[in-house]
Structure formats: structure tokens, C-alpha cells
């Protein structure tokens, strides 16, 4: 078991690491198997073909010798003819099983003579291969010659060493050709696979570059093979998700920066005021309380936004809780500290109105809407809440200049401001944040184009 495990580890270490190397190895193995089969089949066919050639040569010589044998009488006679020495070379003539003539150089007990005797006893023409005294392969074939009263048999022999040499030469040539073909197959496969994988490498590099910056560039499916089109579609979907994550990250960062700006400003102002000159214990305690309240507000803002981001990612339609909106509106109005020239009013149709959101989320949702109203109002801001068709509607109305008509289309786009030089330090993220928080719980924030003078924003939330 340990030996098998070690062998497996060795094989894994020797295996190519790249797809190009693995495909080349598979192609090389397949080509080697196919060429081995073809080489074996080719050489077997050539051996058989050369053997048939030798047998045909022997039968032709036997037919020539048969013309010198007379089997018409009661006895077999061998006639003398011209070139008789040529015909006698490696030829045995039998009358039945009795040897009449044999090659002059072949002794009676030689392996060739014994093989010829065995073939002469066969009633049908037959062939066999044996070893001569010089250990050279010799092919023998017998040819019976029927007669009226007697039967003769001619056995001819042929040295097949030249045929074997030709077969060995063909085998060596085929092995050399196989080696050359395998080398060419491996090289061409690596080149072809490398060229085929080049677009994949290019697409990978482009996807890496685009994902780092959240680019709008995409691969698309046009002018690509089917496999690359599917890869391009998959990478496009992945890039879309990465861009969405980056956009949400940037949006969350901007919202945190926007929401934390006010409490940070309060902390800095309070510290500057406290360090301007010595303060009494009561004043120091009051400053500490203001700083603590601002820090707690910052913590609440961070917890609310991060929790909303997580819950929205898991299930954007889940209602996070239940809140009585009337105390939240009063608390916000007191915390925002309206300018001295602006009066505020909170109007409700019932003393208790509940919305299906948490108190912290409702504060974060209403805070930028109320801040804008107090910032641009001339003399009055009114906040009213009522139930309408199963939803809770909160209207925030001010008597300011309203939203410029040309800017209404960009009102809820992050980072957009109607007048960047109006002296306010806003970043254009408050209203987009309010709308996104409302939509996360199934609500909405809208601007009433028909309201005049001033501006009216409506927050719609699901009721508990």
C-alpha cells in the first residue's frame, strides 16, 4: 500500500502542471498508442507479404523442375535438360517417399533434408521454415506431381535471410518514422494548444485589470467561438458582480462620511470651545455630555448603516422592526436645533403611528430630509404623518425656494448638488441615502413637483 502511494506521488510530481503540457501529453500518448498499433499491423502484413513472395518463388521453381520429371510410365524418371545444375540447386525429388535426387551440397542427414522428407510425406502442397546448418532461416515448399502409375514430389528450398533483412529494415524504418512523427506531434500540439489558449490568457489578463478598477468594459459574445463566448459571458457576469460590490462599497463609504460629518463637527466645535479658555466644572461636564452624545450618535450611525447593508444584501425586503414615528420626529427636531428664524411643527392624525422599521433606521432616513428642509426654509418647516392606503406617509414641507426644475432629475443621484457654491458643506449624499434606506424596507422617498411655494418631500413606509 505504501509503495503504491509513493508511486502515485511520483506520478503526480512528474505530471505537467499546465493545461498546455497536459493536453500535449495526452495527444502524445494517443499518437504513440495509435502508431504502435499501426506499426505492428504494418510489419505483420509485410512479413506475410514477403513470405508469400518466397512461397511463390519456390512454387515457380518447383513447376520448372516438374517439367523434367516423367510420371507417365510405371516408374518416375528424371530427364536431363539444359541448365540442369541450376534446377538441381536446393531441389529434392521424391518418388513417393523415396528420395531420388537431392542438392549436391546437401548431406542426407542435414536439417534441410530431414525437413524435405517430412514435406514429401504430405499428400497436399505445403511449406515450412527451418534452420540450416549455418543457422540461416530457409523456406521449403513441396509440390506433388501426380502420374498415371506413379507419383512424384518436388521439394524446393530458398534462403529467406534477404527477406528477413528487408522486414527488419522496414521495421527499423517504421520505428524511426514513428519517433519523428511523435516528436512532430508533440511540438505541433504544444504550438496549437498555446495558440488556442492565447485568447483565454488575454481574457484573463483583461478581466483582472477591469475587476481592479470596476470598469464598464465587457467581453460580450460576438465574434467569439462558442467556448470563448461562454467564458466571456461568465466573466462578464463576474465583472458585473464585482462592480456592484465596488459600487456598494463606495456608496457605503460615502454615506458613512456624510452621516458622520455632523457629529464630528459637533465634537470638534465643542473641544475648540472648551479649550478657548478655562471652564467651570459645570461647563466641562456639559461639554463632556455633548461629546458623549455625538460619539453615541456616530456609533448609532455606523451600526445602522452597516446593519442595513448586511440585511439588504441578504434579503432587501425584510422589515427590520416596529417603531412609533411620532417620538422619533419630535426627537429629531430637537436634536437638529433649527435656526432661530425658522419655526417647526409636528402634525399627526393620531397620537400613535407605527412604521415597520427600527427607530435607528427611521432616524437615519428622516435626518437628511429634515436637514435639507431646515437648511433652505425661510421661516417654517412642517412635518406631518398619517396613514394612507395601508402605508405611513411622512411629509416634510418647507417654505424655501424649492428645488430648481432643471435639477429635479438629478435630485436623488449620489454626489449631485443644485448649487455647490451655496455655502453649505453638504456632499449630495443625504437624499440618495434616505431613498435607498426607504427602498430597502419596501418604502420610498419622493419629491412633489406640484407643491409651491417651497418644497415638499414625502417618505412612504410600510405600516406595522
N, C-alpha and C positions, 0 to 999 in steps of 0.2 A: 504493500500500500504506500509506504514512504517512497519507494523507488518510482512508482507511478506518479506520485505528487511532484517529486523532483523533476521527472521528465516533463511533466506538464508545465512546470515553472520555466524550465529551459526553453520549451517551445514558445511560451508566451514572450520570453525575453527576445527570442530570435525573430518573432513575428514583426512585420513592418508596423511602424507607428502611424503612418499617414494613410489616408484613403487611397492616394495615388499609388503608394507602394503595395497596398493590399490588392487593389484591382490588377496591378501589373503581375503580382504573384499568382493570382487566380487565373489570369489569361495565360501565363507561362505554364502553369500546371496543366490546364486544359489542353493547351497546344502540345505539351510533352506527351500526355496520355494519347491524344489523337495520333500524333506522329509515330509513337511506339506501335500502336495497332496497325497503322498503315505500313510501317517498315516490316513488321513481322509478316503481314499478309503478302506484301510485295515480294519479299525474299522467298517465302514459301511457294508462291506462284512461279518465280523464276527458277527455283530448284526443280520444280516439277516440269517446267518447260524444258530445261536443259536435259533432264533425264529422258524426256520424250524424244528430244533430238538424238541423244545417244542410242536409244532403242530403235529409232527409225534408221540410223546409220547401220546398226547391227542387222536389222531385218533386210536392208538393201544388200549388204554383203552376203547374208545367208541366201537371198534369192539369186545372187550371182553365182555362188558356189553350187546351188541346186541345179544349175544348167549343166554342170559337169558330172552329175550323178545319174546313172541309168537304173531305173527300178522296173523296167518293163519285163525283164527276164526273171527266172526263178531266184537269181542272186543279185545283190546290189553291187554295181560296178562303178568305179570312179574313173572317168575318162580323162585322158591327158589333153590339155589345151595350152595355147599360148598364155604367157603371164601366169603360169601355174604357181610359181613361187609367191606371187602377190596374193593369190587366192588361198594358199596354204597358211599364210601368216595368221596366227591366232584363230584357227578354224579346226574344229573337231567334227569328224564324220563317223556316224554310227550306223550299223545295220542292225536294227532292233536295238538291243542294248550292248552289242558287241562293237568295240572301238575298231574302226577301220584305219583312220588316219588322225594324226594329231600334229600340232606345230612342231617343227624340228627342234626348237629350243625348249620344249616343254616336257620334262620327265614324267613318267607315268604316274608317279605318286605326288605330284605337285598339287597345291591347293586349287589351282585353276582346273587341272584335270579332274580332281575329285568333284568340284562344283559342276563341271561339264557333264560328268557321269550322272549326277543327280538330275540335272535338267533333261538329259536324254531319256530318262525313265518316265518323264511326264508325257502323257498322251496328247496334251494340248500345248501350243506355243506358250512359253513362259520365260521370264527374265529374273535375274538375281544379281546382287552385288557382293563381291568377296574381296579379300585382300591377297595380293600377290606376294611372292617371297620378299620383294623389296618394300613391302608394306604400303604399296600404292593401291588405291581402290580400282577395281576392274569390274566392268559390267559385262555380263554374259546373257545371251538370249538363245533359246532353242527354237528350231523351225522343223517340224515333222514334214517328211516328203512321202506321201502315200504312193504305193505301186500296186500292180495287178497281183503279184505273188509275194512281194517283199516290201518292207517299209524302212526308209532311211530317216536319219535325224541329223541335222546340221546345227552345230553349236558354234557361235561366233563370240569373240571377246573383244573388248575395247577398253583402253586405258582412259578412265574418266577424270584423271587428275587435271587436265586442262579445263574441263567443265567445272570441277570444284574450284579451281583457281578463278574462273570467271564469276562463279557465285560468290566467292569470298571478296572479290573486287567490287562486285555490286553491293554487297553488304557494307563494306567499308565506305564506299561512296555514299550510300544512303545514310549511314551514321554521320558522316561529315556534313551532308546536306541538312540532316535533322538539326545538328548543332548550330549551323549557320542560320537556319530558319527560326530556331528557338531564340537565338540572340537577337535577330531582327524583330521577332515578335515582341520580345520584352522591351526593346528600345522604342519601337513604334507605339506600343501600348502606353508606355510612360509619357511619350510625347502627346499622344492623342488624349489621354486622361488629363494631363496637365492643361492642355488647351481647352478641353471640355469644362474643367473646373475653374478656369480663369474667370469667367463671369461670376461664379459663386464667390470667389475671393474678392472680386471687385465690389459685389453687392454687400458682402460682409463689412468691408472697409467703409463703404458709404453709410451703411446702417449704423456703424459705430460712431462715425463723425456726426451724422444727423441726430442720433439719440442724445449726444452730449450737449447739443445746443437747442434741442426741441425744434428742429427745422420743419418747415412745411413741405419740403421735398419728399416725394414718394416714388416708388419704382413703377407702379402700375402693372398692367398685364398685357399691354400692346407690344408688338414686335419682340416677343419673347417665346421660346419654346414652352411647351405645356408644363414641363417640370419646373423651369425657371419662373414661369408665370405663377405657379402655385407657391413657390418660395417667395416671390415678390409680394404676393397677396398676404402671406403670413407675416413677412417683415413689415409690410405697411400697417397691418393691424397692431403689431407690437409697437411700432413707432407712434401710432395714434394713442395707444395706452400710455406710453412713456410721456408723450406731450401733454396728455391730460393730467398725469401725475405732476409734471413740472408746473403746469398752469395752476393746479390746485395749490401746490406748494408756494408759488409766487403770490397767489391770491391770499392764502392764509398769512403769509409773511406781511403783505401789505395791510391786511385787516388788523393784524396784531399791532403793527406800527401805528396805524391810525387810531385804534382804540386806546392804546397805552399812552398816547401823546398827552391827553388832557390830565390824567392823574400824575404823570411825570412832571408836567408843568406846575401842577399844584405843589408837589413836593419841593421842586426847585425854588419856586416863589416863597414857600414857607421858610425854607432854610435861609434864603437870602434875607428875608425879613428878620428872622431870629438872630442872624449874625451881624446885622447892621449896627446894633448897639446892645448893651446889656439888657436882659429882660428879667421880669419878675418870675417867681415860681409859677404863678398862675398863668402868665403868658407862655412860659416854656411848656407847661402842661397842655395848654390849648394847642400849641404848635405840634407837640408830640401826637395829640389826638388827631389833628388834621393829617399829619404824615401817615399815621396808622390807618386812618380811613382810606387815604389814597392808595396805600400799599394793598389793603384788603380789596379795594376796587380793582387794582391791577391783577391780583390773584383771581378774582372772580371772572374778569375779562378773559384771562388765559384759559381758565378751566372751561368756561362756556364755549369759547371758540374751538378749542381742541376737542371737547366732547362732541360738539355739533359736527365737527369734521369727521370724527370717527363714526358717529351714528349715521351720518349722511352717507358715508362710504358703505356701511353695512346694509342699511335699509333707510333710504331717504324719505319714506312715507310713514315712519313710525312716530306717533305722537309721544313726546317725551314726558308729559306730566299734565298737571292741572293747576291753574293759577287764577286768583281773583285779581282782575286787572285794575280795579279802582284804587286800592292802596298803592299799587306799583306806579300808577300815573301820578298820584299825589307825591310820592317819594321822589320820583324823577324831577318833578317840577321844583321841589325844594332844593334838591341837590344841584340842579343846573344853575341856580341863582340868577334869575332873569335880570336884565338891565333895569335900572331904576325907572326909565320912561316907559317900560313895557309892563302892562298888566296881564295876568294869566287867569284862566278859568278852566275848571274841570267840570264837565257836564255829563251826567249818566242818567239813563232812563230807569235804572233800578239800583239799589244800594249794593247788590252783589251781581257781578257779571264775571263768569268764568270762561277762560280760554284753555284749550288743550295744549299748553306749553308750560315749561318751567318758569319760575319767576326770573331767574338769571337770564334766560333766553329772551324773555319778553322785554327786560330792561335793555339788553343789547340791541334788540330790534327797534325799540322806540327811541333809544337815545339819539341816533343820528338824525332822525326825523324831527324830534323836538329841538335839537341843537340848531338845525338849519332854520326852523321857524323862529326861534328866539334871536338868531343872528340877523335875519333880514326883516323882522317885524318892525313897524314904526311905533305902534302903541299897544297892540293887543295880540295875544295868542290864546286860542281856544282849543281845548282837547275834549272831544265828546266820544262816548262809547254807547253802542246799542246793538241789539240783536236784529239781524236782517236775514230772513230765509235760511235759518239754521247755521248762520255764521255770525261771528262777532266782528263788528266794524268799528274801528277807531279812527276818527277824523281829526287831523291836526291842521288848523286853519290859522293863517296869519294875515295881517293887512299890509304886508310889504309890497315890493314891486312885482313879485311873481317871477316865474321862470320865463326867460326870453323864448319867443316862439321858435327861433332858429335852433335853440339848444334843447328843445324838448326831446328830440330823437336820441340825444346822447346823454340824457339825464341820468340813466341807470347804468352807464358804461363806466367801468373802473378807471380812475385816473383822469376823468374829464371834469373840467370846471367851466362855468359860464364866463366868469371873469377872473382869471388868475391874478390880476393886479388889484383886486378889491380890498386888499389889506388884511384879509383873513388868512390863517395858516392852514386851512383845510387841504387835504390831498386828493379830494374827489373820490373817496372810497366809502364814505358813510352810507349814502343811499344805495349803492350796489350791495353793500353788506346787509343792509336792512332787507332788501328784496330777497337776497339769497337765503338768509335765515328764515324769512317767512315762507318761501317756497319749500324749504327743507322740511317743514311741518305741515305742508298742504295749504299754505296761505298765500297772500300776495300783497305787494305794496304798489299802489298806482298813484298817478298824478292826474287831477281833474283839470282838463284843458278848458272847460266851460266856466270855471269859477273865476269871478272878478269882483272887486279888485283883490289883490293879494294872491295867495297860493293855498291850495287845499290838497293834502296828501291823505290817502285812505289806506289803512292797514286792515286787511281781512284775515281773520284767523279762525280755525275750526273751534267750535264750542265744545265744552266738556260734557 
